[in-house]
Amino acid sequence: MAVPDGLQKLLDDGLIDHVHGRLMSGKEAEVFVVERAGALLAAKVYKDREQRTFKATSDYTEGRNQTRSSRDRRAMGKRTAYGKTLIEKSWRDMEYQALHDAFAAGVRVPEPLLLYEDVLLMELLVDEAGAPAPRPADFDLPAEVAELLHREIYGQVRMLLAAGRIHGDLSAFNILIARDGPTLIDLPQVVDAAANNQAAAILRRDLQNVTEHLAKFDARLLRFRTCGDALWQHYQRGTLEQATEPQQGSVQRERHG
């Protein structure tokens, strides 16, 4: 197996001891199983922008404080060579910071350990047997399991929203069924809930994607297809603690008097 340049740098600098193999390849990165001090970890190696099928767009980056320099902002806005380099760095930095903040807030995400140029070193998520955790997209599910997964994934999305973030690209392909429960992965496109004008639509789409996939195994879940709308309303009202279960459609205001 050819070792990517990014991983070779980690080997050369003594930050990892061995590369065991490639675990998966996605639209923005490849993930490898590596070893450090006897422990197995996941190393996410980001692809060059030209190789990615997922591009950074204003829908996701709106509201991000990417840089304080006006010169850098102009370069990024004009997409100069220097500006594109800054955008790529910001894209990687955002995932590391999003994982760090989400993990600290108790959201189930892989613990980030190190961002080294184009490699993100993090916890390797495993299932109850100790094997690399699978995705919901990898197998069929009994109806009762699909319902349980939907509720648990919704709960993680709610916790992430309480921390001020929305995943931005959630689907059955970037959730892992890990030992501790469904775990969110792949957050470079994470959205700032308070600062992004598209936040409500992005949240709705995230939960709709998950709901429609799991509804293949339990059609009753389709009634929660727009549960992101109700969750967003709770976020706006400051009542997320009440949104413990997926809800249909919009939330009705309580009447007093």
Backbone as CSV, one residue per row, in Angstrom:
resi,resn,N_x,N_y,N_z,CA_x,CA_y,CA_z,C_x,C_y,C_z
1,MET,0.839,-1.203,0.000,0.000,0.000,0.000,0.875,1.255,0.000
2,ALA,0.582,2.158,-0.921,1.308,3.425,-0.961,0.823,4.315,0.172
3,VAL,1.748,4.863,0.951,1.408,5.738,2.072,1.295,7.170,1.561
4,PRO,0.166,7.850,1.776,0.034,9.242,1.338,1.115,10.127,1.941
5,ASP,1.458,11.185,1.228,2.522,12.077,1.689,2.250,12.609,3.091
6,GLY,0.973,12.955,3.358,0.643,13.500,4.663,0.943,12.530,5.791
7,LEU,0.609,11.250,5.584,0.892,10.241,6.611,2.383,9.963,6.714
8,GLN,3.074,10.040,5.581,4.518,9.810,5.620,5.211,10.868,6.479
9,LYS,4.694,12.099,6.432,5.264,13.160,7.272,5.072,12.849,8.750
10,LEU,3.892,12.311,9.108,3.651,11.945,10.498,4.582,10.814,10.928
11,LEU,4.827,9.866,10.015,5.767,8.785,10.314,7.178,9.337,10.495
12,ASP,7.585,10.192,9.574,8.944,10.748,9.628,9.172,11.580,10.882
13,ASP,8.121,12.274,11.338,8.252,13.142,12.513,7.948,12.408,13.824
14,GLY,7.716,11.107,13.729,7.498,10.316,14.935,6.157,10.518,15.598
15,LEU,5.176,11.080,14.874,3.856,11.322,15.464,2.975,10.077,15.399
16,ILE,3.248,9.181,14.468,2.616,7.861,14.432,3.713,6.834,14.169
17,ASP,3.428,5.585,14.505,4.432,4.530,14.384,4.219,3.626,13.182
18,HIS,2.961,3.501,12.749,2.685,2.546,11.670,1.356,2.886,11.004
19,VAL,1.273,2.619,9.696,0.023,2.757,8.948,-0.470,1.356,8.624
20,HIS,-1.635,0.993,9.164,-2.138,-0.370,8.983,-2.890,-0.548,7.677
21,GLY,-3.574,0.482,7.210,-4.305,0.351,5.957,-5.396,1.399,5.836
22,ARG,-5.987,1.437,4.642,-7.053,2.399,4.389,-8.378,1.834,4.881
23,LEU,-9.119,2.655,5.613,-10.394,2.238,6.180,-11.547,2.596,5.257
24,MET,-11.534,3.816,4.714,-12.598,4.245,3.807,-12.139,5.448,2.996
25,SER,-12.836,5.674,1.888,-12.551,6.825,1.041,-13.856,7.566,0.811
26,GLY,-13.834,8.888,1.074,-15.027,9.698,0.912,-14.828,10.805,-0.088
27,LYS,-15.808,11.715,-0.146,-15.760,12.761,-1.161,-14.756,13.853,-0.856
28,GLU,-14.339,13.985,0.439,-13.344,15.016,0.726,-12.060,14.482,1.337
29,ALA,-12.033,13.171,1.665,-10.848,12.653,2.353,-10.816,11.135,2.291
30,GLU,-9.645,10.582,2.659,-9.485,9.157,2.885,-9.141,8.957,4.356
31,VAL,-9.615,7.861,4.936,-9.353,7.580,6.345,-8.539,6.301,6.459
32,PHE,-7.465,6.369,7.255,-6.565,5.238,7.451,-6.535,4.845,8.920
33,VAL,-6.283,3.573,9.163,-6.028,3.099,10.519,-4.523,3.170,10.753
34,VAL,-4.141,3.898,11.793,-2.721,4.061,12.104,-2.494,3.673,13.562
35,GLU,-1.239,3.537,13.920,-0.899,3.142,15.291,0.055,4.156,15.901
36,ARG,-0.199,4.480,17.167,0.699,5.357,17.914,0.794,4.850,19.344
37,ALA,2.005,4.546,19.768,2.251,4.073,21.145,1.354,2.893,21.499
38,GLY,1.155,1.990,20.550,0.371,0.788,20.798,-1.119,0.947,20.649
39,ALA,-1.610,2.153,20.403,-3.046,2.407,20.258,-3.404,2.624,18.792
40,LEU,-4.541,2.079,18.377,-5.022,2.283,17.017,-5.847,3.566,16.948
41,LEU,-5.561,4.376,15.935,-6.241,5.650,15.738,-6.708,5.760,14.299
42,ALA,-7.549,6.754,14.035,-7.990,7.060,12.677,-7.256,8.304,12.192
43,ALA,-6.756,8.252,10.966,-6.079,9.404,10.363,-6.839,9.791,9.101
44,LYS,-7.433,10.973,9.121,-8.192,11.477,7.976,-7.265,12.339,7.119
45,VAL,-7.032,11.905,5.896,-6.138,12.618,4.986,-7.003,13.365,3.971
46,TYR,-6.993,14.692,4.040,-7.837,15.502,3.171,-7.324,15.480,1.735
47,LYS,-8.263,15.387,0.818,-7.919,15.449,-0.595,-7.714,16.892,-1.026
48,ASP,-6.945,17.084,-2.103,-6.825,18.408,-2.699,-8.189,18.838,-3.203
49,ARG,-8.400,20.155,-3.243,-9.701,20.677,-3.672,-10.100,20.130,-5.046
50,GLU,-9.145,19.999,-5.955,-9.445,19.541,-7.306,-9.923,18.090,-7.321
51,GLN,-9.573,17.316,-6.278,-9.953,15.906,-6.222,-11.261,15.686,-5.479
52,ARG,-11.756,16.705,-4.785,-12.945,16.539,-3.965,-14.197,16.718,-4.798
53,THR,-15.237,15.977,-4.444,-16.539,16.189,-5.070,-17.389,17.124,-4.236
54,PHE,-16.971,17.371,-2.989,-17.685,18.308,-2.113,-16.858,19.580,-2.027
55,LYS,-17.438,20.697,-2.393,-16.713,21.971,-2.409,-17.246,22.898,-1.315
56,ALA,-16.367,23.710,-0.781,-16.793,24.717,0.201,-17.637,25.764,-0.530
57,THR,-18.830,26.027,-0.046,-19.686,27.026,-0.666,-20.136,28.026,0.380
58,SER,-20.682,29.132,-0.098,-21.123,30.191,0.814,-22.260,29.723,1.714
59,ASP,-23.038,28.708,1.269,-24.122,28.204,2.113,-23.583,27.714,3.458
60,TYR,-22.387,27.148,3.432,-21.809,26.584,4.651,-20.897,27.579,5.366
61,THR,-20.148,28.350,4.599,-19.129,29.204,5.209,-19.679,30.533,5.703
62,GLU,-20.913,30.871,5.331,-21.502,32.127,5.802,-21.486,32.183,7.327
63,GLY,-20.974,33.296,7.851,-20.960,33.489,9.288,-19.705,33.004,9.975
64,ARG,-18.834,32.322,9.248,-17.598,31.857,9.862,-16.597,32.999,9.970
65,ASN,-15.952,33.079,11.094,-14.892,34.075,11.286,-13.588,33.453,10.802
66,GLN,-13.423,33.436,9.486,-12.313,32.686,8.911,-10.970,33.375,9.112
67,THR,-10.955,34.679,9.135,-9.691,35.397,9.308,-9.991,36.824,9.743
68,ARG,-9.073,37.439,10.452,-9.268,38.827,10.884,-8.581,39.815,9.944
69,SER,-7.830,39.317,8.985,-7.072,40.189,8.101,-7.918,40.586,6.896
70,SER,-8.019,41.895,6.636,-8.780,42.349,5.474,-8.112,41.889,4.185
71,ARG,-6.780,41.833,4.190,-6.051,41.352,3.008,-6.413,39.901,2.717
72,ASP,-6.469,39.092,3.772,-6.817,37.686,3.590,-8.263,37.533,3.131
73,ARG,-9.166,38.333,3.687,-10.571,38.256,3.280,-10.732,38.588,1.803
74,ARG,-9.997,39.605,1.329,-10.076,39.964,-0.093,-9.558,38.823,-0.960
75,ALA,-8.453,38.227,-0.542,-7.861,37.134,-1.320,-8.806,35.936,-1.387
76,MET,-9.464,35.662,-0.262,-10.401,34.543,-0.243,-11.632,34.851,-1.082
77,GLY,-12.097,36.086,-1.023,-13.261,36.480,-1.809,-13.005,36.435,-3.297
78,LYS,-11.789,36.814,-3.708,-11.432,36.833,-5.131,-10.922,35.486,-5.629
79,ARG,-10.752,34.528,-4.703,-10.275,33.183,-5.047,-8.912,33.222,-5.737
80,THR,-8.022,34.091,-5.230,-6.660,34.066,-5.734,-5.986,32.788,-5.253
81,ALA,-4.786,32.497,-5.792,-4.063,31.293,-5.367,-3.833,31.312,-3.859
82,TYR,-3.459,32.490,-3.354,-3.247,32.634,-1.911,-4.563,32.452,-1.162
83,GLY,-5.632,33.022,-1.718,-6.937,32.915,-1.077,-7.440,31.481,-1.016
84,LYS,-7.217,30.715,-2.097,-7.632,29.307,-2.106,-6.869,28.502,-1.060
85,THR,-5.600,28.835,-0.865,-4.812,28.158,0.170,-5.393,28.436,1.555
86,LEU,-5.798,29.686,1.786,-6.408,30.049,3.066,-7.738,29.332,3.273
87,ILE,-8.520,29.223,2.201,-9.814,28.552,2.299,-9.627,27.089,2.667
88,GLU,-8.655,26.430,2.029,-8.398,25.026,2.333,-7.982,24.841,3.780
89,LYS,-7.116,25.735,4.261,-6.670,25.641,5.653,-7.846,25.868,6.601
90,SER,-8.686,26.851,6.264,-9.841,27.134,7.097,-10.797,25.949,7.133
91,TRP,-10.975,25.279,5.993,-11.867,24.118,5.879,-11.415,23.011,6.828
92,ARG,-10.112,22.728,6.841,-9.577,21.690,7.731,-9.635,22.133,9.185
93,ASP,-9.242,23.386,9.432,-9.263,23.894,10.806,-10.674,23.852,11.387
94,MET,-11.668,24.142,10.555,-13.041,24.168,11.024,-13.482,22.793,11.511
95,GLU,-13.110,21.738,10.783,-13.518,20.403,11.236,-12.863,20.063,12.566
96,TYR,-11.582,20.359,12.696,-10.894,20.068,13.961,-11.562,20.821,15.108
97,GLN,-11.831,22.103,14.913,-12.436,22.906,15.971,-13.859,22.453,16.273
98,ALA,-14.603,22.098,15.210,-15.982,21.634,15.406,-16.011,20.335,16.197
99,LEU,-15.111,19.413,15.867,-15.034,18.152,16.615,-14.642,18.412,18.064
100,HIS,-13.671,19.289,18.249,-13.204,19.612,19.606,-14.357,20.185,20.440
101,ASP,-15.087,21.143,19.881,-16.176,21.792,20.615,-17.327,20.822,20.867
102,ALA,-17.657,20.014,19.847,-18.760,19.065,19.995,-18.420,18.000,21.039
103,PHE,-17.202,17.496,20.986,-16.777,16.482,21.952,-16.840,17.043,23.373
104,ALA,-16.388,18.283,23.527,-16.419,18.923,24.844,-17.846,19.133,25.336
105,ALA,-18.790,19.291,24.402,-20.190,19.518,24.767,-20.942,18.209,25.003
106,GLY,-20.263,17.076,24.844,-20.891,15.790,25.087,-21.562,15.164,23.889
107,VAL,-21.410,15.775,22.708,-21.945,15.184,21.483,-21.075,13.991,21.116
108,ARG,-21.703,12.917,20.630,-20.916,11.754,20.215,-20.276,12.025,18.858
109,VAL,-19.008,12.349,18.888,-18.159,12.532,17.721,-16.814,11.898,18.058
110,PRO,-15.991,11.548,17.065,-14.660,11.044,17.390,-13.823,12.139,18.050
111,GLU,-13.099,11.781,19.093,-12.266,12.762,19.776,-11.107,13.173,18.870
112,PRO,-10.968,14.463,18.547,-9.847,14.908,17.715,-8.579,15.010,18.556
113,LEU,-7.473,14.555,17.999,-6.219,14.538,18.746,-5.186,15.503,18.194
114,LEU,-5.145,15.632,16.875,-4.085,16.433,16.263,-4.454,16.768,14.828
115,LEU,-4.249,18.031,14.434,-4.355,18.433,13.031,-2.959,18.809,12.575
116,TYR,-2.426,18.049,11.628,-1.047,18.223,11.181,-1.061,18.389,9.670
117,GLU,-0.994,19.644,9.213,-1.097,19.967,7.788,-2.394,19.403,7.219
118,ASP,-2.347,18.393,6.341,-3.583,17.898,5.732,-4.048,16.577,6.335
119,VAL,-3.644,16.303,7.572,-4.046,15.068,8.248,-4.682,15.389,9.601
120,LEU,-5.866,14.832,9.837,-6.547,14.953,11.124,-6.444,13.603,11.832
121,LEU,-5.764,13.590,12.949,-5.602,12.379,13.751,-6.663,12.378,14.842
122,MET,-7.387,11.258,14.961,-8.502,11.226,15.904,-8.767,9.810,16.395
123,GLU,-9.681,9.723,17.327,-10.105,8.451,17.888,-10.627,7.525,16.788
124,LEU,-10.282,6.252,16.860,-10.833,5.241,15.962,-12.099,4.678,16.594
125,LEU,-13.214,4.868,15.933,-14.491,4.393,16.450,-14.674,2.915,16.110
126,VAL,-15.049,2.133,17.116,-15.218,0.693,16.925,-16.591,0.263,17.414
127,ASP,-17.013,-0.939,16.972,-18.288,-1.486,17.423,-18.079,-2.337,18.671
128,GLU,-19.100,-3.021,19.102,-19.024,-3.784,20.343,-18.013,-4.922,20.265
129,ALA,-17.696,-5.362,19.052,-16.718,-6.437,18.876,-15.297,-5.908,18.723
130,GLY,-15.139,-4.583,18.722,-13.814,-3.992,18.575,-13.391,-3.770,17.141
131,ALA,-14.283,-4.054,16.192,-13.995,-3.818,14.774,-14.374,-2.382,14.413
132,PRO,-13.792,-1.830,13.336,-14.183,-0.474,12.918,-15.689,-0.350,12.774
133,ALA,-16.250,0.712,13.344,-17.702,0.879,13.387,-18.279,1.043,11.978
134,PRO,-19.407,0.383,11.690,-20.055,0.514,10.378,-20.973,1.725,10.317
135,ARG,-21.473,1.998,9.118,-22.423,3.091,8.906,-23.835,2.524,8.756
136,PRO,-24.870,3.295,9.049,-26.242,2.822,8.803,-26.469,2.450,7.338
137,ALA,-25.715,3.070,6.448,-25.881,2.795,5.023,-25.339,1.427,4.622
138,ASP,-24.640,0.753,5.527,-23.942,-0.487,5.176,-24.786,-1.743,5.328
139,PHE,-25.964,-1.661,5.941,-26.733,-2.887,6.179,-28.214,-2.577,6.345
140,ASP,-29.038,-3.629,6.224,-30.464,-3.508,6.471,-30.712,-3.532,7.979
141,LEU,-31.845,-2.970,8.381,-32.149,-2.831,9.800,-33.554,-3.343,10.113
142,PRO,-33.736,-4.022,11.250,-35.098,-4.303,11.712,-35.804,-2.979,12.015
143,ALA,-37.115,-2.962,11.896,-37.876,-1.730,12.088,-37.631,-1.117,13.463
144,GLU,-37.577,-1.953,14.506,-37.402,-1.413,15.850,-36.014,-0.797,16.032
145,VAL,-35.020,-1.344,15.334,-33.678,-0.773,15.413,-33.625,0.549,14.662
146,ALA,-34.291,0.615,13.505,-34.342,1.866,12.737,-34.981,2.978,13.561
147,GLU,-36.046,2.650,14.288,-36.721,3.649,15.114,-35.809,4.129,16.241
148,LEU,-35.109,3.197,16.874,-34.196,3.555,17.955,-33.045,4.415,17.435
149,LEU,-32.487,4.044,16.293,-31.403,4.832,15.711,-31.871,6.242,15.380
150,HIS,-33.071,6.353,14.831,-33.597,7.672,14.480,-33.672,8.563,15.714
151,ARG,-34.182,8.013,16.803,-34.323,8.789,18.032,-32.950,9.203,18.573
152,GLU,-31.988,8.283,18.525,-30.669,8.584,19.073,-29.908,9.582,18.201
153,ILE,-30.007,9.435,16.882,-29.339,10.389,15.991,-29.950,11.773,16.144
154,TYR,-31.273,11.818,16.215,-31.956,13.093,16.478,-31.403,13.726,17.754
155,GLY,-31.214,12.925,18.790,-30.690,13.443,20.049,-29.312,14.043,19.913
156,GLN,-28.457,13.419,19.099,-27.114,13.960,18.890,-27.162,15.262,18.082
157,VAL,-28.061,15.316,17.102,-28.240,16.552,16.323,-28.722,17.676,17.233
158,ARG,-29.629,17.355,18.143,-30.136,18.356,19.094,-29.009,18.855,20.007
159,MET,-28.165,17.959,20.491,-27.055,18.366,21.353,-26.057,19.240,20.594
160,LEU,-25.830,18.888,19.320,-24.928,19.698,18.501,-25.518,21.085,18.289
161,LEU,-26.834,21.149,18.066,-27.497,22.443,17.897,-27.425,23.258,19.185
162,ALA,-27.540,22.597,20.322,-27.421,23.301,21.599,-26.034,23.914,21.760
163,ALA,-25.042,23.324,21.101,-23.681,23.861,21.117,-23.480,24.915,20.024
164,GLY,-24.564,25.248,19.289,-24.508,26.308,18.284,-24.078,25.869,16.910
165,ARG,-24.114,24.564,16.646,-23.630,24.058,15.361,-24.637,23.119,14.710
166,ILE,-24.587,23.063,13.376,-25.382,22.140,12.567,-24.410,21.376,11.685
167,HIS,-24.594,20.080,11.575,-23.634,19.249,10.834,-23.423,19.764,9.412
168,GLY,-24.496,19.905,8.651,-24.401,20.480,7.316,-24.375,19.492,6.174
169,ASP,-24.034,18.221,6.449,-23.992,17.222,5.374,-24.360,15.856,5.938
170,LEU,-25.321,15.827,6.833,-25.638,14.597,7.555,-26.406,13.622,6.668
171,SER,-26.018,12.368,6.743,-26.694,11.304,6.007,-26.303,9.975,6.629
172,ALA,-26.823,8.905,6.090,-26.493,7.562,6.584,-25.050,7.185,6.294
173,PHE,-24.347,8.005,5.513,-22.959,7.712,5.156,-21.947,8.381,6.086
174,ASN,-22.375,9.323,6.920,-21.415,9.943,7.835,-21.905,9.907,9.284
175,ILE,-22.481,8.764,9.603,-22.796,8.377,10.977,-22.209,6.991,11.170
176,LEU,-21.584,6.747,12.299,-21.050,5.422,12.592,-21.799,4.820,13.774
177,ILE,-22.121,3.527,13.663,-22.790,2.813,14.748,-21.698,2.257,15.657
178,ALA,-21.228,3.101,16.553,-20.090,2.770,17.405,-20.545,2.128,18.713
179,ARG,-19.574,1.673,19.474,-19.835,0.968,20.728,-20.736,1.773,21.661
180,ASP,-20.546,3.077,21.717,-21.324,3.918,22.628,-22.614,4.440,22.019
181,GLY,-22.876,4.110,20.747,-24.096,4.567,20.094,-23.788,5.304,18.799
182,PRO,-24.811,5.734,18.068,-24.602,6.453,16.808,-23.724,7.685,17.014
183,THR,-22.718,7.816,16.160,-21.706,8.858,16.325,-21.573,9.650,15.027
184,LEU,-21.602,10.979,15.128,-21.523,11.844,13.953,-20.065,12.008,13.522
185,ILE,-19.822,11.920,12.227,-18.478,12.119,11.683,-18.546,13.102,10.513
186,ASP,-17.373,13.492,10.028,-17.249,14.343,8.831,-17.940,15.700,9.018
187,LEU,-17.241,16.616,9.690,-17.824,17.930,10.006,-17.104,19.129,9.381
188,PRO,-16.409,19.000,8.244,-15.738,20.206,7.728,-16.704,21.279,7.257
189,GLN,-17.948,20.894,6.927,-18.936,21.840,6.429,-19.881,22.295,7.532
190,VAL,-19.489,22.114,8.796,-20.354,22.469,9.916,-20.807,23.930,9.819
191,VAL,-22.037,24.177,10.228,-22.678,25.487,10.065,-22.859,26.151,11.426
192,ASP,-22.591,27.456,11.469,-22.849,28.257,12.659,-24.348,28.565,12.702
193,ALA,-25.061,27.988,13.683,-26.521,28.110,13.726,-26.985,29.550,13.883
194,ALA,-26.250,30.360,14.626,-26.681,31.729,14.898,-26.332,32.700,13.788
195,ALA,-25.286,32.403,13.011,-24.768,33.385,12.062,-25.064,33.067,10.607
196,ASN,-25.586,31.868,10.323,-25.806,31.469,8.939,-27.286,31.573,8.591
197,ASN,-27.601,32.353,7.561,-28.993,32.569,7.175,-29.665,31.316,6.613
198,GLN,-28.856,30.325,6.223,-29.401,29.083,5.676,-29.520,27.995,6.738
199,ALA,-29.246,28.332,7.990,-29.149,27.321,9.050,-30.420,26.481,9.171
200,ALA,-31.585,27.106,9.163,-32.834,26.357,9.336,-33.027,25.341,8.215
201,ALA,-32.768,25.759,6.988,-32.943,24.860,5.840,-31.930,23.719,5.883
202,ILE,-30.713,24.027,6.311,-29.670,23.001,6.376,-29.995,21.983,7.465
203,LEU,-30.481,22.450,8.614,-30.882,21.540,9.683,-32.016,20.635,9.215
204,ARG,-32.998,21.241,8.555,-34.121,20.438,8.064,-33.627,19.358,7.103
205,ARG,-32.736,19.718,6.200,-32.230,18.750,5.222,-31.437,17.636,5.895
206,ASP,-30.607,17.997,6.879,-29.828,16.989,7.600,-30.739,15.903,8.186
207,LEU,-31.758,16.340,8.921,-32.634,15.366,9.570,-33.538,14.665,8.558
208,GLN,-33.888,15.347,7.496,-34.690,14.710,6.453,-33.911,13.587,5.788
209,ASN,-32.628,13.815,5.525,-31.788,12.778,4.912,-31.770,11.521,5.759
210,VAL,-31.543,11.702,7.057,-31.471,10.557,7.969,-32.827,9.867,8.078
211,THR,-33.889,10.666,8.220,-35.230,10.113,8.380,-35.641,9.288,7.162
212,GLU,-35.388,9.812,5.976,-35.809,9.104,4.766,-35.031,7.804,4.581
213,HIS,-33.769,7.792,4.977,-33.016,6.539,4.888,-33.573,5.503,5.861
214,LEU,-33.768,5.877,7.110,-34.243,4.920,8.108,-35.693,4.512,7.860
215,ALA,-36.460,5.366,7.187,-37.853,5.037,6.859,-37.946,3.908,5.840
216,LYS,-36.836,3.584,5.183,-36.833,2.419,4.285,-37.082,1.137,5.078
217,PHE,-36.766,1.172,6.364,-36.909,-0.002,7.224,-38.088,0.113,8.185
218,ASP,-38.591,1.327,8.365,-39.775,1.563,9.198,-40.486,2.786,8.627
219,ALA,-41.459,2.529,7.784,-42.135,3.614,7.057,-42.821,4.597,7.988
220,ARG,-43.090,4.190,9.223,-43.746,5.102,10.172,-42.882,6.324,10.468
221,LEU,-41.584,6.201,10.249,-40.676,7.317,10.530,-40.891,8.487,9.573
222,LEU,-41.547,8.251,8.464,-41.769,9.341,7.508,-42.574,10.484,8.110
223,ARG,-43.313,10.198,9.177,-44.068,11.289,9.809,-43.136,12.316,10.441
224,PHE,-41.852,11.946,10.620,-40.865,12.859,11.192,-39.961,13.469,10.116
225,ARG,-40.407,13.387,8.880,-39.576,13.864,7.767,-39.170,15.321,7.928
226,THR,-40.036,16.135,8.517,-39.733,17.560,8.699,-39.486,17.895,10.171
227,CYS,-38.999,16.929,10.933,-38.791,17.190,12.363,-37.736,18.269,12.602
228,GLY,-36.909,18.553,11.590,-35.933,19.626,11.726,-36.585,20.984,11.901
229,ASP,-37.791,21.159,11.335,-38.502,22.436,11.482,-38.862,22.690,12.941
230,ALA,-39.404,21.666,13.585,-39.782,21.808,14.990,-38.552,22.017,15.863
231,LEU,-37.482,21.299,15.549,-36.258,21.438,16.337,-35.696,22.849,16.205
232,TRP,-35.744,23.407,15.008,-35.251,24.772,14.800,-36.097,25.780,15.581
233,GLN,-37.399,25.576,15.604,-38.256,26.482,16.361,-37.920,26.440,17.846
234,HIS,-37.635,25.253,18.361,-37.220,25.148,19.761,-35.897,25.892,19.982
235,TYR,-34.990,25.786,19.022,-33.705,26.492,19.136,-33.936,28.001,19.197
236,GLN,-34.795,28.498,18.312,-35.054,29.930,18.287,-35.710,30.425,19.575
237,ARG,-36.544,29.612,20.164,-37.263,30.003,21.381,-36.468,29.730,22.650
238,GLY,-35.330,29.051,22.506,-34.549,28.713,23.684,-35.155,27.590,24.499
239,THR,-35.857,26.678,23.828,-36.536,25.585,24.529,-36.043,24.211,24.062
240,LEU,-34.779,24.108,23.696,-34.262,22.834,23.203,-34.392,21.712,24.229
241,GLU,-34.384,22.070,25.506,-34.505,21.041,26.541,-35.860,20.331,26.476
242,GLN,-36.832,20.952,25.796,-38.149,20.326,25.637,-38.219,19.415,24.415
243,ALA,-37.246,19.535,23.541,-37.283,18.814,22.259,-36.557,17.479,22.360
244,THR,-36.927,16.676,23.347,-36.205,15.430,23.598,-36.565,14.318,22.621
245,GLU,-37.702,14.446,21.933,-38.145,13.448,20.956,-38.444,14.140,19.632
246,PRO,-38.239,13.426,18.513,-38.597,14.017,17.216,-40.075,14.402,17.193
247,GLN,-40.370,15.536,16.582,-41.749,16.007,16.489,-42.136,16.215,15.035
248,GLN,-43.411,16.099,14.761,-43.903,16.304,13.406,-44.108,17.785,13.135
249,GLY,-43.641,18.239,11.983,-43.930,19.599,11.539,-43.465,20.671,12.491
250,SER,-44.263,21.718,12.609,-43.897,22.865,13.418,-44.451,22.730,14.835
251,VAL,-43.905,23.542,15.711,-44.316,23.533,17.113,-45.352,24.613,17.346
252,GLN,-46.441,24.246,17.984,-47.470,25.234,18.308,-47.098,25.970,19.593
253,ARG,-47.283,27.260,19.582,-47.023,28.048,20.786,-48.070,27.725,21.860
254,GLU,-47.597,27.683,23.087,-48.522,27.472,24.185,-49.391,28.718,24.367
255,ARG,-50.653,28.509,24.677,-51.571,29.627,24.895,-51.745,29.849,26.379
256,HIS,-51.742,31.109,26.743,-51.912,31.460,28.148,-53.144,32.346,28.289
257,GLY,-53.743,32.253,29.446,-54.873,33.130,29.680,-56.153,32.361,29.873
